[in-house]
Amino acid sequence: MRGLDPRIHGCGMLGLMPYYVYNMASKRNGTLYVGVTNDLVRRAYQHREHLAGGFTKRHDVNSLVYFEIFDDPTTGIQREKNIKHWKRDWKIELIERDNPDWNDLFEDLCG
């Protein structure tokens, strides 16, 4: 089917493109950023290299510390909005549940 070739679009499960909600940090317990994207490697790279202007560039937020995967954009966008409204402590607990040392997960994505 045209437009759904996984070699072109990197389709995920069930032929759907995955969406990622992610947290970036300047350092452990530092400035946090929450975003959503359909290409986590590209977006995290943009943040790391300060190619994405705005908040993350101004605050040197360049370490990928957490992400979740969703099968559709609506669910991913809603999750991002929910997390953005959370208290800071809740965001830190979310990160530390799976990444207690605040390791940069970008290297794991790129193999």
N, C-alpha and C positions, 0 to 999 in steps of 0.2 A: 504494500500500500504506500503510495507516495506520501512523503513527509514523515513517515514513521520508521525510516531506515535507521537501526541502532548504530550503524557505522558512522552516520552523520550526526545524529542527535544524542547519542549516549543514553538511550532509553533504559529505564530501570525495570523494576518488577512489573509484570503484567503489561509490558509495553508502554508504561507511563513514565514520563520524565520525573525523576525525583526532585523534591524541593527540600532545602535545608534551612533550618533555623539555627543560628550560630551565635556564639559569644566570643568576642575578641577582648583582650585585656592589655593594658600597658605594662603590667607586672602583676605579681601575686598581690591580691587585694587592692590593686590599683584601679584606674579608670576602666569602666566596662562599656561595651557596645553590644547591642543586640541587632541582628539583621536577618534577612531571609534572601535566598538566592536559589537559582536552579543549577548553578555551577560553582560549587564550594571551592574547588581548587583555584579557579580563576579569581573569584572574589577575595579569598583569603590572601592570594598573591598580591592583588591590588592594594589591600590594606597594608600588608607587610612592606611593600615597596613605596608606600605613600603615593600611589597612582590614583587612589580614590581621595578626592579632596574632601574638605569639610571636617566633621568632628574627629574622625579617627586620625587624620593627618595632624590637626591642631594639638591633639592630646597624646600623640605617639602611641596609639593603640594598634599593636601590630602582631599580637600573639593569639592564635586560635586556641581557645581553651575548652570549648564545648560545642557540640552540634547534635541535632536530631534530624532524622530523615522522615519525609512525608511523601505520600503518593500523589497529592494534588495541591495546587497552589492555595486554594481557599483555606484548607486546614493549616497549612504552613503559615500563611499570613495571619490567621487568627491567633495561632500560638505565639508568633512574634509579638503581636499587639498585647497579648496577655502578659508575657514576660516583661515587656517594656514598662508595664504598670506595676510590676511587683516591687516590693521593698528590696533594697540593696542586699540585706541579709539573706533573703530567699534566693536571689540570683547567685550569691556566693555558695549557699548550700547546694544548689543545683550543680554548679561547676564541681564542687569538691566531692560530691557523691560519686562521680565517675572519674574525676581527675584531681585527686587530693593534693598532688604536687604542682598543679598548675602548669603541666608540661605543654609545650607548643605542639599541637596535634598536626600541624601542617606537614611536617616531615613524614608522619605516618601515612598521610594521604598520598604523598608523592612517591612512596616506596623507597 
